[in-house]
Amino acid sequence: MIGIIGILSTFVIIFGMYAMSGGKIEIILEAAPHEFPMLMGGAIGAYLVANSTVVLKATMREIMKTFKGPQWKKQDYRDLLCLMFTLCKLMKSKGMISVEQHIENPHESTILSQYPHIIHDHFATDLICDTLRTLTMGMENPMQIEEIIDKQLEKHHHESTGVGHGLQSMSDGLPAIGIVVAVLGVVKTMASINEPPAVLGAMIGGALVGTFLGVFMSYCVVGPIASRNLAIHAEEQQFYFIIRDILVAHLKGMAPQVSIEMGRGQIPTHFQPTFLEMEEATSSIKIEG
């Protein structure tokens, strides 16, 4: 919602102040229906060439995500700490074999099914279950597990930020495409060189609208959307860092309370629960086999 307000404010302020300062808005309105499709057509065409089918299919979803914000809220971080505490406590008290029934069918697990928003995220579920499955197979070296998880996180982050980087490349190219559109407008103007100065002035002004739109769309629309999208994915990545840090801390022999405290430190400050809040939340958790 804030993002939409920001874009609308940019339009209103820039065009409003231009009109108030004596600028002739009708020149822009007359040129825009021709200049804007040329500009965005070139930008979208380049975007199609530069990106994979996977990125193209995810583009609209990622743009919507930019305006919705991160999927993880404060309650989700609390739930993750409670979930990881339960699993660590179960492994600590009843051994690694006790988690097998939960990781093989996470949606039917009496533990994981208590947190539907978490298990709805396929990567989070797979990260937890696959790592625990690896532990049940005998790999319990903390450094090796951390390295394996880091590679998975790097791969996931690279794939999830494809649209953001693609939009950033589009933003970088829009000013140059705007110049191309403006040059075509000048070519059109030169073909009408015999027209009166007033007509030529209007035609040159219309041509320059292409340059203006290219810079405007780059720095006021597409660029901010790309930056926000990348920032959202960076914040969401912290959710998976918490899983990694808690599991590594558990493998190092730390108590479940200490392990989740290691994870709590990775939570973004504005979502981070206090130590007392987590102590109260975990004290009521009953460990079942």
C-alpha positions as CSV (number, residue, x, y, z in Angstrom):
1,M,0.0,0.0,0.0
2,I,2.8,2.4,0.9
3,G,4.5,1.6,-2.4
4,I,1.4,2.5,-4.4
5,I,1.1,5.7,-2.5
6,G,4.7,6.5,-3.2
7,I,4.3,6.0,-6.9
8,L,1.1,8.0,-7.1
9,S,2.8,10.8,-5.0
10,T,5.7,10.9,-7.5
11,F,3.3,11.4,-10.4
12,V,1.2,14.0,-8.7
13,I,4.1,16.1,-7.4
14,I,6.3,16.0,-10.5
15,F,3.5,16.6,-13.1
16,G,1.6,18.9,-10.7
17,M,4.6,21.2,-10.1
18,Y,5.4,21.2,-13.8
19,A,1.9,22.4,-14.6
20,M,2.0,24.9,-11.7
21,S,5.3,26.4,-12.9
22,G,3.7,27.2,-16.3
23,G,4.6,24.0,-18.2
24,K,2.2,23.0,-20.9
25,I,1.0,19.6,-19.8
26,E,-0.9,19.1,-23.1
27,I,2.4,18.6,-24.9
28,I,3.2,15.6,-22.7
29,L,-0.4,14.3,-23.0
30,E,-0.3,14.6,-26.7
31,A,3.1,12.9,-27.1
32,A,2.8,10.2,-24.3
33,P,0.4,7.9,-26.2
34,H,3.0,7.5,-28.9
35,E,6.3,7.8,-26.9
36,F,5.3,5.7,-23.9
37,P,4.4,2.5,-25.9
38,M,7.6,2.8,-27.9
39,L,9.6,3.2,-24.6
40,M,8.0,0.4,-22.7
41,G,7.7,-1.8,-25.7
42,G,11.5,-1.6,-26.2
43,A,12.1,-2.2,-22.5
44,I,9.8,-5.2,-22.2
45,G,11.2,-6.7,-25.4
46,A,14.7,-6.4,-24.0
47,Y,13.4,-7.9,-20.7
48,L,12.0,-10.9,-22.6
49,V,15.3,-11.5,-24.4
50,A,17.5,-11.1,-21.3
51,N,15.6,-13.4,-18.9
52,S,14.7,-17.1,-18.6
53,T,11.1,-18.4,-18.9
54,V,11.1,-19.1,-15.2
55,V,11.8,-15.5,-14.4
56,L,9.3,-14.2,-17.0
57,K,6.5,-16.4,-15.4
58,A,7.3,-15.1,-12.0
59,T,7.5,-11.4,-12.9
60,M,3.9,-10.4,-12.2
61,R,3.9,-12.4,-8.9
62,E,7.1,-10.7,-7.8
63,I,5.8,-7.2,-8.7
64,M,2.7,-7.9,-6.6
65,K,5.0,-9.1,-3.8
66,T,6.8,-5.8,-3.9
67,F,3.7,-4.0,-2.9
68,K,2.5,-6.7,-0.4
69,G,5.8,-6.9,1.5
70,P,7.6,-9.8,3.1
71,Q,5.6,-12.9,3.8
72,W,7.1,-13.4,7.3
73,K,5.5,-11.4,10.1
74,K,6.4,-11.3,13.8
75,Q,4.1,-14.3,14.7
76,D,5.9,-16.4,12.0
77,Y,9.3,-15.8,13.6
78,R,7.9,-16.7,17.0
79,D,6.3,-19.9,15.5
80,L,9.6,-20.8,13.9
81,L,11.5,-20.6,17.1
82,C,8.8,-22.6,18.9
83,L,8.9,-25.2,16.1
84,M,12.7,-25.5,16.2
85,F,12.7,-25.6,20.0
86,T,10.2,-28.6,19.8
87,L,12.3,-30.5,17.3
88,C,15.6,-29.8,19.1
89,K,14.0,-30.8,22.5
90,L,12.6,-34.0,20.9
91,M,16.0,-35.0,19.4
92,K,17.8,-34.1,22.6
93,S,15.5,-36.2,24.8
94,K,14.5,-39.1,22.6
95,G,17.3,-39.3,19.9
96,M,17.4,-38.6,16.2
97,I,15.2,-41.5,15.3
98,S,12.3,-39.7,17.0
99,V,11.9,-37.1,14.3
100,E,11.6,-39.5,11.4
101,Q,7.8,-39.7,11.5
102,H,7.6,-36.0,11.4
103,I,10.0,-35.2,8.6
104,E,8.7,-38.0,6.2
105,N,5.2,-36.6,6.2
106,P,5.5,-33.0,7.5
107,H,1.8,-32.1,6.6
108,E,0.6,-35.0,8.8
109,S,3.1,-34.4,11.6
110,T,1.6,-33.5,15.0
111,I,4.5,-31.0,15.4
112,L,4.9,-29.3,12.0
113,S,1.2,-29.2,11.2
114,Q,0.7,-26.8,14.2
115,Y,2.5,-24.2,12.0
116,P,0.6,-24.1,8.7
117,H,2.1,-20.9,7.4
118,I,5.6,-22.3,7.8
119,I,5.0,-25.7,6.2
120,H,3.1,-23.9,3.4
121,D,6.5,-22.5,2.4
122,H,8.1,-25.4,0.5
123,F,11.7,-24.2,0.8
124,A,11.4,-23.8,4.6
125,T,9.8,-27.2,5.0
126,D,12.3,-28.9,2.7
127,L,15.2,-27.2,4.5
128,I,14.1,-28.4,7.9
129,C,13.1,-31.9,6.8
130,D,16.0,-32.6,4.4
131,T,18.6,-31.4,7.0
132,L,17.0,-33.5,9.8
133,R,16.9,-36.5,7.4
134,T,20.6,-36.0,6.7
135,L,21.2,-36.0,10.5
136,T,19.3,-39.3,10.9
137,M,21.6,-40.8,8.3
138,G,24.6,-40.1,10.5
139,M,26.0,-36.8,9.3
140,E,26.4,-34.8,12.4
141,N,29.4,-32.6,11.7
142,P,28.3,-29.0,12.4
143,M,30.6,-27.5,9.8
144,Q,29.6,-29.9,7.1
145,I,25.9,-29.3,7.8
146,E,26.4,-25.6,7.8
147,E,28.2,-25.8,4.5
148,I,25.4,-27.8,2.9
149,I,22.7,-25.4,4.2
150,D,24.7,-22.4,3.0
151,K,24.8,-23.8,-0.6
152,Q,21.1,-24.4,-0.5
153,L,20.4,-20.9,0.8
154,E,22.7,-19.4,-1.9
155,K,20.9,-21.3,-4.6
156,H,17.5,-20.3,-3.3
157,H,18.4,-16.7,-3.0
158,H,19.8,-16.6,-6.5
159,E,16.6,-18.1,-8.0
160,S,14.3,-16.0,-5.9
161,T,15.9,-12.7,-6.9
162,G,15.9,-13.3,-10.6
163,V,13.0,-10.9,-11.2
164,G,14.5,-8.2,-9.0
165,H,17.7,-8.3,-10.9
166,G,15.9,-8.4,-14.2
167,L,13.8,-5.3,-13.3
168,Q,17.0,-3.5,-12.2
169,S,18.6,-4.2,-15.6
170,M,15.4,-2.8,-17.2
171,S,15.7,0.3,-15.0
172,D,19.3,0.8,-16.0
173,G,18.4,0.6,-19.7
174,L,15.2,2.8,-19.7
175,P,17.1,6.2,-20.0
176,A,19.0,4.9,-23.0
177,I,15.8,3.6,-24.6
178,G,14.2,7.0,-23.9
179,I,17.0,8.6,-25.9
180,V,16.3,6.3,-28.8
181,V,12.6,7.3,-28.7
182,A,13.6,11.0,-28.6
183,V,16.0,10.6,-31.5
184,L,13.2,9.1,-33.6
185,G,11.0,12.1,-32.6
186,V,13.8,14.4,-33.8
187,V,14.0,12.5,-37.1
188,K,10.3,13.0,-37.5
189,T,10.7,16.7,-36.7
190,M,13.4,17.1,-39.3
191,A,11.1,15.7,-41.9
192,S,8.8,18.6,-41.2
193,I,11.5,21.3,-41.2
194,N,9.4,23.6,-43.4
195,E,6.7,23.9,-40.8
196,P,6.4,27.2,-38.8
197,P,8.6,27.6,-35.6
198,A,5.6,27.1,-33.3
199,V,4.8,23.7,-34.9
200,L,8.5,22.7,-34.9
201,G,8.8,23.7,-31.2
202,A,5.8,21.5,-30.3
203,M,7.3,18.6,-32.2
204,I,10.7,18.9,-30.6
205,G,9.0,19.2,-27.2
206,G,7.1,16.0,-27.9
207,A,10.3,14.3,-29.0
208,L,12.0,15.2,-25.7
209,V,9.1,13.6,-23.8
210,G,10.7,10.2,-24.8
211,T,13.9,11.1,-22.9
212,F,11.8,12.4,-19.9
213,L,9.7,9.2,-19.7
214,G,12.8,7.0,-19.9
215,V,14.5,8.7,-17.0
216,F,11.2,9.1,-15.1
217,M,10.2,5.4,-15.5
218,S,13.7,4.3,-14.6
219,Y,14.3,6.3,-11.4
220,C,10.7,6.8,-10.2
221,V,9.0,3.6,-11.0
222,V,10.9,0.5,-12.2
223,G,14.1,1.1,-10.2
224,P,12.3,1.5,-6.9
225,I,10.2,-1.6,-7.5
226,A,13.4,-3.6,-8.3
227,S,15.2,-2.3,-5.2
228,R,12.2,-3.0,-2.9
229,N,11.8,-6.5,-4.4
230,L,15.5,-7.3,-3.7
231,A,15.2,-5.9,-0.2
232,I,12.1,-8.1,0.6
233,H,14.0,-11.2,-0.5
234,A,17.0,-10.2,1.6
235,E,14.7,-9.9,4.7
236,E,12.9,-13.2,4.0
237,Q,16.3,-14.9,3.7
238,Q,16.8,-14.2,7.4
239,F,14.0,-16.7,8.1
240,Y,16.1,-19.5,6.6
241,F,19.3,-18.3,8.3
242,I,17.5,-18.9,11.6
243,I,16.8,-22.5,10.7
244,R,20.5,-23.0,9.8
245,D,21.8,-21.4,13.0
246,I,19.5,-23.3,15.3
247,L,20.3,-26.7,13.7
248,V,24.1,-25.9,13.7
249,A,23.9,-24.8,17.4
250,H,22.0,-28.1,18.2
251,L,24.7,-30.2,16.5
252,K,27.3,-28.4,18.6
253,G,25.6,-29.8,21.7
254,M,23.9,-26.6,22.9
255,A,20.7,-26.9,24.9
256,P,17.4,-26.2,23.0
257,Q,16.9,-22.9,24.8
258,V,20.4,-21.8,23.8
259,S,19.9,-23.0,20.2
260,I,16.8,-21.0,19.7
261,E,18.5,-18.0,21.3
262,M,21.1,-18.2,18.5
263,G,18.3,-18.1,16.0
264,R,16.5,-15.3,17.8
265,G,19.5,-13.0,17.2
266,Q,19.0,-13.3,13.4
267,I,15.4,-12.0,13.5
268,P,14.9,-8.5,12.1
269,T,14.8,-6.1,15.0
270,H,11.2,-4.9,14.3
271,F,10.0,-8.5,14.5
272,Q,12.3,-9.8,17.2
273,P,10.5,-11.2,20.2
274,T,12.2,-10.7,23.6
275,F,14.0,-13.4,25.6
276,L,11.1,-13.4,28.1
277,E,8.5,-13.7,25.4
278,M,10.2,-16.8,24.0
279,E,10.8,-18.3,27.4
280,E,7.1,-18.0,28.1
281,A,6.2,-19.4,24.7
282,T,8.4,-22.4,25.0
283,S,7.7,-23.2,28.6
284,S,4.2,-24.4,27.7
285,I,5.4,-26.7,24.8
286,K,4.9,-30.4,25.6
287,I,7.3,-32.8,23.9
288,E,5.6,-35.9,22.4
289,G,7.2,-38.7,20.5
